[in-house]
């Protein structure tokens, strides 16, 4: 379980070994996936996840309910800092790995002309896992230390339910 924080700055939810652990055979056959390359992609995936949290209605509702100075203006919402995600850390690591695999790593090697190729199928699998875990984490709402005191107080927990909409 890795949260990479260097010099007090959050870098990533995951590290190279977390990704290799999930699909070591893929990494042994693709030598171009070096540790440096994968860790850069994990940092990119982590920043994208933090951006997605900030854009979520859960983040907006939570902040608007506690800070009236924001005047329900989404432009004034504070950024999400990965250092203050204290709960469910392994789930955040898994989420980052799933996102990096399906968005950045497998697409580099996937044969999109063959929808049955293993990389294309794995991308779909990890997208599904990512979506399920994302929904679970956002609905849980008990993982962020808003007061930044190192402890998630009961008053900081904000579970929610997303409106599920069937699209046809």
Backbone as a printed PyTorch tensor [residue, N CA C, xyz], in Angstrom:
tensor([[[  0.8650,  -1.1670,   0.0000],
         [  0.0000,   0.0000,   0.0000],
         [  0.9100,   1.2270,   0.0000]],

        [[  0.8450,   1.9820,  -1.0620],
         [  1.7610,   3.0980,  -1.2020],
         [  1.0220,   4.3960,  -1.4580]],

        [[  1.3740,   5.3850,  -0.7130],
         [  1.0130,   6.7530,  -1.0220],
         [  2.3550,   7.4580,  -1.1040]],

        [[  2.6980,   7.9750,  -2.2690],
         [  4.0000,   8.6070,  -2.4580],
         [  3.8630,  10.0930,  -2.1450]],

        [[  4.5540,  10.5170,  -1.0890],
         [  4.5800,  11.9200,  -0.6900],
         [  6.0520,  12.2870,  -0.5330]],

        [[  6.5250,  13.2230,  -1.3600],
         [  7.9190,  13.6360,  -1.2850],
         [  7.9900,  15.1270,  -1.0040]],

        [[  8.8050,  15.4650,  -0.0310],
         [  8.9590,  16.8740,   0.3330],
         [  7.6490,  17.5130,   0.7590]],

        [[  6.7630,  16.7250,   1.3580],
         [  5.4700,  17.2410,   1.8060],
         [  4.4420,  17.4010,   0.7010]],

        [[  4.7880,  16.9840,  -0.5160],
         [  3.8840,  17.1180,  -1.6620],
         [  3.4130,  15.7330,  -2.0900]],

        [[  2.0980,  15.5740,  -2.2150],
         [  1.5240,  14.3130,  -2.6530],
         [  1.8710,  14.0750,  -4.1140]],

        [[  2.3410,  12.8640,  -4.4250],
         [  2.7030,  12.5170,  -5.7960],
         [  1.7870,  11.4600,  -6.4010]],

        [[  1.5440,  10.3790,  -5.6440],
         [  0.8110,   9.2710,  -6.2360],
         [  0.1770,   8.3900,  -5.1650]],

        [[ -0.9120,   7.7280,  -5.5550],
         [ -1.5630,   6.7480,  -4.6990],
         [ -0.8620,   5.3990,  -4.7640]],

        [[ -0.0980,   5.1440,  -5.8170],
         [  0.4720,   3.8180,  -6.0470],
         [  1.9080,   3.9400,  -6.5410]],

        [[  2.5960,   2.8080,  -6.5280],
         [  3.9530,   2.7500,  -7.0460],
         [  4.0830,   1.5700,  -8.0080]],

        [[  5.2160,   1.4950,  -8.6430],
         [  5.4720,   0.4960,  -9.6750],
         [  5.1130,  -0.9180,  -9.2220]],

        [[  5.5300,  -1.2860,  -8.0220],
         [  5.3010,  -2.6560,  -7.5510],
         [  3.8110,  -2.9810,  -7.4330]],

        [[  2.9800,  -1.9910,  -7.1470],
         [  1.5350,  -2.2220,  -7.0550],
         [  0.9610,  -2.6330,  -8.4100]],

        [[  1.4680,  -2.0330,  -9.4750],
         [  0.9810,  -2.3420, -10.8160],
         [  1.5140,  -3.6920, -11.2800]],

        [[  2.7920,  -3.9270, -11.0770],
         [  3.4120,  -5.1840, -11.4980],
         [  2.7680,  -6.3530, -10.7710]],

        [[  2.4310,  -6.1600,  -9.5170],
         [  1.8010,  -7.2130,  -8.7260],
         [  0.4810,  -7.6730,  -9.3460]],

        [[ -0.2120,  -6.7670, -10.0070],
         [ -1.5060,  -7.0940, -10.5930],
         [ -1.3780,  -7.8730, -11.8960]],

        [[ -0.3570,  -7.5740, -12.6960],
         [ -0.1900,  -8.2710, -13.9780],
         [  1.2930,  -8.4010, -14.3130]],

        [[  2.0030,  -9.2230, -13.5590],
         [  3.4550,  -9.3610, -13.7380],
         [  3.8180,  -9.9450, -15.0980]],

        [[  2.9870, -10.8080, -15.6340],
         [  3.2810, -11.4160, -16.9390],
         [  3.3040, -10.3530, -18.0380]],

        [[  2.3880,  -9.4030, -18.0010],
         [  2.3540,  -8.3320, -18.9940],
         [  3.6410,  -7.5050, -18.9360]],

        [[  4.1270,  -7.2400, -17.7310],
         [  5.3290,  -6.4260, -17.5870],
         [  6.5900,  -7.1870, -17.9860]],

        [[  6.5810,  -8.4900, -17.8130],
         [  7.7660,  -9.2670, -18.2060],
         [  7.8780,  -9.3770, -19.7300]],

        [[  6.7580,  -9.2930, -20.4420],
         [  6.8070,  -9.3820, -21.9080],
         [  6.9240,  -8.0190, -22.5880]],

        [[  6.7800,  -6.9490, -21.8640],
         [  6.8760,  -5.5940, -22.4330],
         [  7.9710,  -4.8260, -21.6940]],

        [[  9.1970,  -4.9870, -22.1660],
         [ 10.3380,  -4.3870, -21.4820],
         [ 10.3420,  -2.8650, -21.5210]],

        [[  9.5780,  -2.2630, -22.4040],
         [  9.5320,  -0.8080, -22.4930],
         [  8.8510,  -0.1630, -21.2940]],

        [[  8.1810,  -0.9540, -20.5090],
         [  7.5020,  -0.4240, -19.3260],
         [  8.4630,  -0.4270, -18.1410]],

        [[  9.2940,   0.5770, -18.0970],
         [ 10.2640,   0.6840, -17.0080],
         [  9.5930,   1.2390, -15.7670]],

        [[ 10.2890,   1.1300, -14.6710],
         [  9.7650,   1.6420, -13.4040],
         [  9.5080,   3.1450, -13.4890]],

        [[ 10.4320,   3.8830, -14.0910],
         [ 10.2650,   5.3380, -14.2090],
         [  9.0350,   5.6920, -15.0480]],

        [[  8.8600,   4.9940, -16.1640],
         [  7.7210,   5.2480, -17.0460],
         [  6.4130,   4.9920, -16.3250]],

        [[  6.3170,   3.8530, -15.6630],
         [  5.0780,   3.4780, -14.9760],
         [  4.7900,   4.4300, -13.8220]],

        [[  5.8100,   4.8190, -13.0790],
         [  5.5730,   5.7260, -11.9510],
         [  5.1250,   7.1040, -12.4250]],

        [[  5.6160,   7.5560, -13.5690],
         [  5.1170,   8.8140, -14.1380],
         [  3.6420,   8.6870, -14.5040]],

        [[  3.2630,   7.5480, -15.0660],
         [  1.8630,   7.3140, -15.4240],
         [  0.9840,   7.2160, -14.1760]],

        [[  1.5190,   6.6410, -13.1050],
         [  0.7650,   6.5640, -11.8500],
         [  0.5600,   7.9550, -11.2400]],

        [[  1.5680,   8.8100, -11.3580],
         [  1.4090,  10.1950, -10.8860],
         [  0.3360,  10.9110, -11.7040]],

        [[  0.3640,  10.7040, -13.0040],
         [ -0.6480,  11.3010, -13.8720],
         [ -2.0450,  10.7880, -13.5140]],

        [[ -2.1700,   9.4840, -13.2860],
         [ -3.4530,   8.8920, -12.9050],
         [ -3.9230,   9.4400, -11.5580]],

        [[ -3.0070,   9.6130, -10.6230],
         [ -3.3660,  10.1440,  -9.2980],
         [ -3.8980,  11.5680,  -9.4010]],

        [[ -3.2350,  12.3890, -10.2080],
         [ -3.7030,  13.7620, -10.3750],
         [ -5.0700,  13.8020, -11.0470]],

        [[ -5.2880,  12.9020, -11.9740],
         [ -6.5940,  12.8290, -12.6450],
         [ -7.6870,  12.4140, -11.6640]],

        [[ -7.3790,  11.4830, -10.7800],
         [ -8.3470,  11.0530,  -9.7650],
         [ -8.6640,  12.2050,  -8.8170]],

        [[ -7.6410,  12.9470,  -8.3890],
         [ -7.8800,  14.1020,  -7.5070],
         [ -8.7400,  15.1460,  -8.2100]],

        [[ -8.5020,  15.3580,  -9.4990],
         [ -9.3240,  16.2950, -10.2680],
         [-10.7620,  15.8150, -10.3520]],

        [[-10.9160,  14.5150, -10.5050],
         [-12.2680,  13.9530, -10.5920],
         [-13.0110,  14.0840,  -9.2580]],

        [[-12.2920,  13.9250,  -8.1490],
         [-12.9240,  14.1300,  -6.8310],
         [-13.3900,  15.5690,  -6.7270]],

        [[-12.5220,  16.5130,  -7.0970],
         [-12.8630,  17.9340,  -6.9950],
         [-14.0800,  18.2840,  -7.8550]],

        [[-14.2330,  17.6100,  -8.9830],
         [-15.3520,  17.8790,  -9.8860],
         [-16.6290,  17.1440,  -9.4770]],

        [[-16.5410,  16.2780,  -8.4930],
         [-17.7110,  15.4770,  -8.1060],
         [-18.7160,  16.3210,  -7.3260]],

        [[-19.9590,  15.9300,  -7.4290],
         [-21.0010,  16.6280,  -6.6650],
         [-20.8290,  16.3710,  -5.1740]],

        [[-20.2310,  15.2390,  -4.8070],
         [-19.9890,  14.9490,  -3.3930],
         [-19.0680,  16.0030,  -2.7930]],

        [[-17.9680,  16.3180,  -3.4650],
         [-17.0150,  17.3160,  -2.9780],
         [-17.6880,  18.6870,  -2.8740]],

        [[-18.4480,  19.0490,  -3.8780],
         [-19.1320,  20.3400,  -3.8600],
         [-20.1380,  20.4010,  -2.7200]],

        [[-20.9840,  19.3910,  -2.5930],
         [-21.9880,  19.3780,  -1.5320],
         [-21.3440,  19.4430,  -0.1630]],

        [[-20.2790,  18.6850,   0.0210],
         [-19.6010,  18.6710,   1.3120],
         [-19.0620,  20.0590,   1.6570]],

        [[-18.3710,  20.6760,   0.7240],
         [-17.7730,  21.9830,   0.9850],
         [-18.8280,  23.0790,   1.1200]],

        [[-19.8470,  23.0520,   0.2840],
         [-20.8930,  24.0760,   0.3600],
         [-21.6620,  23.9910,   1.6760]],

        [[-21.8550,  22.7910,   2.1950],
         [-22.6120,  22.6400,   3.4440],
         [-21.8220,  23.1220,   4.6520]],

        [[-20.5210,  23.2170,   4.5360],
         [-19.6870,  23.6180,   5.6730],
         [-19.0570,  24.9980,   5.5300]],

        [[-19.1250,  25.5790,   4.3590],
         [-18.4920,  26.8760,   4.1530],
         [-19.4130,  27.7560,   3.3050]],

        [[-20.1810,  28.6030,   3.9560],
         [-21.1310,  29.4570,   3.2350],
         [-20.4290,  30.5430,   2.4210]],

        [[-19.1580,  30.8050,   2.7200],
         [-18.4110,  31.8150,   1.9630],
         [-18.1960,  31.3850,   0.5090]],

        [[-18.3650,  30.1130,   0.2190],
         [-18.2050,  29.6300,  -1.1520],
         [-19.3860,  30.0250,  -2.0390]],

        [[-20.5070,  30.3950,  -1.4400],
         [-21.7000,  30.8510,  -2.1670],
         [-22.1290,  29.8970,  -3.2820]],

        [[-21.9710,  28.6160,  -3.0420],
         [-22.3390,  27.5940,  -4.0340],
         [-21.6780,  27.8180,  -5.3970]],

        [[-20.5020,  28.4060,  -5.3980],
         [-19.7520,  28.6700,  -6.6200],
         [-18.6620,  27.6060,  -6.7700]],

        [[-18.8140,  26.7150,  -7.7400],
         [-17.8690,  25.6090,  -7.9130],
         [-16.4570,  26.0830,  -8.2220]],

        [[-16.3340,  27.2770,  -8.7430],
         [-14.9940,  27.8000,  -9.0390],
         [-14.1950,  28.0620,  -7.7610]],

        [[-14.8840,  28.2420,  -6.6380],
         [-14.2180,  28.5420,  -5.3700],
         [-13.8970,  27.3000,  -4.5390]],

        [[-14.2690,  26.1400,  -5.0330],
         [-14.0060,  24.9140,  -4.2750],
         [-12.5070,  24.7090,  -4.0930]],

        [[-12.0900,  24.2800,  -2.9080],
         [-10.6620,  24.0070,  -2.7040],
         [-10.2360,  22.7620,  -3.4590]],

        [[ -8.9550,  22.7040,  -3.7730],
         [ -8.4130,  21.5100,  -4.4160],
         [ -8.3720,  20.3670,  -3.4040]],

        [[ -8.3760,  19.1720,  -3.9140],
         [ -8.2630,  17.9770,  -3.0800],
         [ -6.7800,  17.6740,  -2.9320]],

        [[ -6.3390,  17.4560,  -1.7090],
         [ -4.9370,  17.1390,  -1.4600],
         [ -4.8380,  15.6780,  -1.0560]],

        [[ -4.0920,  14.9070,  -1.8050],
         [ -3.9480,  13.4840,  -1.5350],
         [ -3.3540,  13.1760,  -0.1710]],

        [[ -2.6120,  14.1250,   0.4260],
         [ -2.0370,  13.9120,   1.7540],
         [ -3.1230,  13.7200,   2.8110]],

        [[ -4.3080,  14.2630,   2.5570],
         [ -5.3640,  14.2180,   3.5660],
         [ -6.3620,  13.0960,   3.3370]],

        [[ -6.0580,  12.2210,   2.3940],
         [ -6.8690,  11.0110,   2.2290],
         [ -6.2650,   9.9750,   3.1680]],

        [[ -6.9240,   9.7810,   4.3050],
         [ -6.3790,   8.9100,   5.3420],
         [ -7.0980,   7.5730,   5.4270]],

        [[ -8.3380,   7.5210,   5.0300],
         [ -9.1130,   6.2930,   5.1220],
         [ -9.0850,   5.5120,   3.8230]],

        [[ -9.2080,   4.2090,   3.9560],
         [ -9.3200,   3.2960,   2.8140],
         [ -8.1560,   3.4590,   1.8290]],

        [[ -6.9730,   3.5780,   2.3480],
         [ -5.7900,   3.8460,   1.5170],
         [ -5.5330,   2.7490,   0.4880]],

        [[ -5.7330,   1.4980,   0.8690],
         [ -5.5060,   0.4280,  -0.1010],
         [ -6.4890,   0.5370,  -1.2650]],

        [[ -7.7170,   0.9500,  -0.9760],
         [ -8.6960,   1.1320,  -2.0490],
         [ -8.2680,   2.2400,  -3.0010]],

        [[ -7.6770,   3.3050,  -2.4750],
         [ -7.2050,   4.3970,  -3.3450],
         [ -6.0170,   3.9420,  -4.1860]],

        [[ -5.1650,   3.1050,  -3.6120],
         [ -4.0560,   2.5410,  -4.3850],
         [ -4.6060,   1.6820,  -5.5160]],

        [[ -5.5590,   0.8200,  -5.1900],
         [ -6.1710,  -0.0280,  -6.2170],
         [ -6.8380,   0.8130,  -7.3050]],

        [[ -7.5390,   1.8530,  -6.8940],
         [ -8.2200,   2.7290,  -7.8530],
         [ -7.2140,   3.3440,  -8.8250]],

        [[ -6.1070,   3.8020,  -8.3050],
         [ -5.0640,   4.4070,  -9.1410],
         [ -4.4840,   3.3860, -10.1140]],

        [[ -4.2290,   2.1850,  -9.6300],
         [ -3.6780,   1.1350, -10.4920],
         [ -4.6650,   0.7960, -11.6010]],

        [[ -5.9350,   0.6220, -11.2630],
         [ -6.9470,   0.3140, -12.2740],
         [ -7.0080,   1.4110, -13.3320]],

        [[ -6.9910,   2.6660, -12.8730],
         [ -7.0840,   3.7880, -13.8070],
         [ -5.8580,   3.8450, -14.7170]],

        [[ -4.6750,   3.6940, -14.1320],
         [ -3.4490,   3.7540, -14.9320],
         [ -3.3990,   2.6270, -15.9590]],

        [[ -3.8160,   1.4420, -15.5560],
         [ -3.8000,   0.3210, -16.4940],
         [ -4.7650,   0.5380, -17.6520]],

        [[ -5.9790,   0.9560, -17.3460],
         [ -6.9870,   1.0580, -18.4140],
         [ -6.8580,   2.3270, -19.2420]],

        [[ -6.2810,   3.3780, -18.7120],
         [ -6.1870,   4.6370, -19.4580],
         [ -4.8280,   4.8840, -20.0990]],

        [[ -3.7550,   4.4130, -19.4680],
         [ -2.4240,   4.7920, -19.9280],
         [ -1.5390,   3.6240, -20.3450]],

        [[ -1.5650,   2.5330, -19.6100],
         [ -0.5980,   1.4640, -19.8530],
         [ -1.0590,   0.5060, -20.9390]],

        [[ -2.2070,  -0.1380, -20.7630],
         [ -2.6720,  -1.0910, -21.7780],
         [ -2.9250,  -0.4470, -23.1430]],

        [[ -3.4220,   0.7770, -23.2220],
         [ -3.6220,   1.3730, -24.5510],
         [ -2.3350,   1.5000, -25.3810]],

        [[ -1.1850,   1.5630, -24.7170],
         [  0.0770,   1.6400, -25.4540],
         [  0.3730,   0.3620, -26.2260]],

        [[ -0.1760,  -0.7540, -25.7580],
         [  0.1480,  -2.0510, -26.3450],
         [ -1.0690,  -2.7740, -26.9270]],

        [[ -2.2330,  -2.2030, -26.7830],
         [ -3.4610,  -2.8810, -27.2130],
         [ -3.5820,  -2.9120, -28.7290]],

        [[ -4.1460,  -3.9850, -29.2210],
         [ -4.4620,  -4.1350, -30.6410],
         [ -5.9420,  -3.7920, -30.7950]],

        [[ -6.2210,  -2.5250, -31.0660],
         [ -7.6110,  -2.0740, -31.1310],
         [ -8.3340,  -2.6100, -32.3620]],

        [[ -7.6040,  -3.1350, -33.3240],
         [ -8.2180,  -3.7610, -34.4840],
         [ -8.8100,  -5.1200, -34.1550]],

        [[ -8.4130,  -5.6580, -33.0260],
         [ -8.9020,  -6.9520, -32.5730],
         [ -9.5760,  -6.7660, -31.2130]],

        [[-10.9000,  -6.6330, -31.1800],
         [-11.5830,  -6.3850, -29.9070],
         [-11.4410,  -7.5360, -28.9120]],

        [[-10.9730,  -8.6890, -29.3720],
         [-10.7770,  -9.8240, -28.4760],
         [ -9.3440,  -9.9330, -27.9630]],

        [[ -8.5050,  -8.9450, -28.2830],
         [ -7.1310,  -9.0110, -27.7980],
         [ -7.1330,  -8.8950, -26.2760]],

        [[ -6.1400,  -9.4990, -25.6610],
         [ -6.1140,  -9.5440, -24.1980],
         [ -6.0270,  -8.1480, -23.5810]],

        [[ -5.2830,  -7.2330, -24.2010],
         [ -5.1530,  -5.8840, -23.6420],
         [ -6.4760,  -5.1330, -23.6970]],

        [[ -7.2190,  -5.2700, -24.8010],
         [ -8.5080,  -4.5890, -24.9280],
         [ -9.4920,  -5.1440, -23.8970]],

        [[ -9.4860,  -6.4480, -23.7060],
         [-10.3720,  -7.0470, -22.7040],
         [ -9.9710,  -6.6270, -21.2980]],

        [[ -8.6690,  -6.5610, -21.0360],
         [ -8.1970,  -6.1260, -19.7180],
         [ -8.5550,  -4.6690, -19.4670]],

        [[ -8.4810,  -3.8400, -20.4950],
         [ -8.8780,  -2.4360, -20.3370],
         [-10.3380,  -2.3540, -19.8930]],

        [[-11.1930,  -3.1490, -20.5170],
         [-12.6100,  -3.1580, -20.1480],
         [-12.8000,  -3.6690, -18.7280]],

        [[-12.0620,  -4.6990, -18.3520],
         [-12.1500,  -5.2470, -17.0000],
         [-11.7410,  -4.2150, -15.9640]],

        [[-10.6110,  -3.5380, -16.1850],
         [-10.1360,  -2.5640, -15.2140],
         [-10.9850,  -1.2980, -15.2040]],

        [[-11.5920,  -0.9730, -16.3090],
         [-12.5310,   0.1550, -16.3110],
         [-13.7280,  -0.1640, -15.4340]],

        [[-14.2380,  -1.3750, -15.5460],
         [-15.3760,  -1.7860, -14.7220],
         [-14.9950,  -1.7900, -13.2430]],

        [[-13.8220,  -2.3330, -12.9260],
         [-13.3640,  -2.3340, -11.5290],
         [-13.1810,  -0.9110, -11.0150]],

        [[-12.6000,  -0.0470, -11.8490],
         [-12.4010,   1.3460, -11.4630],
         [-13.7400,   2.0180, -11.1850]],

        [[-14.6890,   1.8810, -12.0900],
         [-15.9960,   2.5220, -11.9260],
         [-16.6980,   2.0520, -10.6520]],

        [[-16.6490,   0.7480, -10.3910],
         [-17.2900,   0.2070,  -9.1830],
         [-16.6280,   0.7350,  -7.9150]],

        [[-15.3040,   0.7320,  -7.8830],
         [-14.5890,   1.1960,  -6.6960],
         [-14.7470,   2.7000,  -6.5200]],

        [[-14.7320,   3.4480,  -7.6120],
         [-14.9370,   4.9030,  -7.5460],
         [-16.2800,   5.2090,  -6.8980]],

        [[-17.3190,   4.5620,  -7.3870],
         [-18.6670,   4.7830,  -6.8560],
         [-18.7100,   4.4410,  -5.3650]],

        [[-18.1070,   3.3290,  -4.9960],
         [-18.0870,   2.9020,  -3.5990],
         [-17.3760,   3.9250,  -2.7100]],

        [[-16.2300,   4.4250,  -3.1500],
         [-15.4720,   5.3880,  -2.3530],
         [-16.2100,   6.7170,  -2.2000]],

        [[-16.7830,   7.2080,  -3.2840],
         [-17.5020,   8.4740,  -3.2130],
         [-18.7500,   8.3420,  -2.3410]],

        [[-19.4580,   7.2370,  -2.4530],
         [-20.6370,   7.0350,  -1.6200],
         [-20.2680,   6.8770,  -0.1550]],

        [[-19.1010,   6.3010,   0.1220],
         [-18.6640,   6.0960,   1.5000],
         [-18.3620,   7.4290,   2.1790]],

        [[-17.5550,   8.2620,   1.5630],
         [-17.2790,   9.6030,   2.0590],
         [-16.6120,   9.6850,   3.4190]],

        [[-15.8980,   8.6500,   3.8310],
         [-15.3010,   8.6640,   5.1710],
         [-13.7790,   8.6240,   5.1400]],

        [[-13.1790,   9.0720,   4.0880],
         [-11.7470,   8.8900,   3.8990],
         [-10.9370,  10.1820,   3.9080]],

        [[-11.5690,  11.3460,   3.9030],
         [-10.8230,  12.6060,   3.7790],
         [-10.7700,  13.3490,   5.1080]],

        [[ -9.5850,  13.8290,   5.4750],
         [ -9.3750,  14.5910,   6.7040],
         [ -9.5020,  16.0840,   6.3900]],

        [[-10.7250,  16.5830,   6.4480],
         [-10.9660,  17.9750,   6.0830],
         [-10.3090,  18.9570,   7.0420]],

        [[-10.2230,  18.6040,   8.3140],
         [ -9.6270,  19.5150,   9.2930],
         [ -8.1030,  19.4760,   9.2620]],

        [[ -7.5350,  18.5270,   8.5600],
         [ -6.0890,  18.3900,   8.3870],
         [ -5.3440,  18.2350,   9.7070]],

        [[ -5.9980,  17.5260,  10.6510],
         [ -5.3800,  17.3000,  11.9540],
         [ -4.8310,  15.8880,  12.1120]],

        [[ -4.8780,  15.1000,  11.0470],
         [ -4.3360,  13.7560,  11.0800],
         [ -5.3150,  12.6810,  11.5170]],

        [[ -6.5460,  13.0760,  11.8330],
         [ -7.5710,  12.1290,  12.2710],
         [ -8.8780,  12.4760,  11.5620]],

        [[ -9.5700,  11.4610,  11.0940],
         [-10.8760,  11.7030,  10.4740],
         [-11.9260,  11.6270,  11.5690]],

        [[-12.4700,  12.7790,  11.9290],
         [-13.4910,  12.8580,  12.9680],
         [-14.8300,  12.3900,  12.4070]],

        [[-15.7260,  11.9970,  13.2870],
         [-17.0630,  11.5790,  12.8680],
         [-17.7640,  12.6970,  12.1120]],

        [[-17.5520,  13.9350,  12.5330],
         [-18.2060,  15.0770,  11.8860],
         [-17.6890,  15.3250,  10.4640]],

        [[-16.5300,  14.7470,  10.1270],
         [-15.9680,  14.9350,   8.7950],
         [-16.4680,  13.8880,   7.8010]],

        [[-17.1270,  12.8910,   8.2760],
         [-17.6170,  11.8210,   7.3960],
         [-18.9080,  12.2710,   6.7430]],

        [[-18.9780,  12.0810,   5.4440],
         [-20.1450,  12.5410,   4.6890],
         [-20.5460,  11.4870,   3.6650]],

        [[-21.2160,  10.4230,   4.1320],
         [-21.6730,   9.4380,   3.1450],
         [-22.7730,  10.0190,   2.2740]],

        [[-22.8810,   9.5060,   1.0860],
         [-23.8910,  10.0040,   0.1500],
         [-24.3340,   8.8700,  -0.7440]],

        [[-25.3680,   9.0980,  -1.4680],
         [-25.8280,   8.1500,  -2.4880],
         [-25.8850,   8.8940,  -3.8020]],

        [[-25.2860,   8.3090,  -4.8090],
         [-25.3420,   8.9100,  -6.1300],
         [-26.6480,   8.5280,  -6.7950]],

        [[-27.1610,   9.4050,  -7.6140],
         [-28.3720,   9.0860,  -8.3710],
         [-27.9570,   8.2380,  -9.5690]],

        [[-28.4030,   7.0060,  -9.5360],
         [-28.0780,   6.1270, -10.6470],
         [-29.1140,   6.3130, -11.7450]],

        [[-28.6530,   6.5020, -12.9470],
         [-29.5390,   6.7540, -14.0810],
         [-29.2590,   5.6930, -15.1360]],

        [[-30.2990,   5.0790, -15.5920],
         [-30.1390,   4.0820, -16.6640],
         [-30.1470,   4.8230, -18.0030]],

        [[-29.1440,   4.5500, -18.7860],
         [-29.0240,   5.1630, -20.1000],
         [-29.2450,   4.0730, -21.1390]],

        [[-30.1220,   4.3330, -22.0670],
         [-30.3820,   3.3580, -23.1220],
         [-29.9100,   3.8710, -24.4420]]])
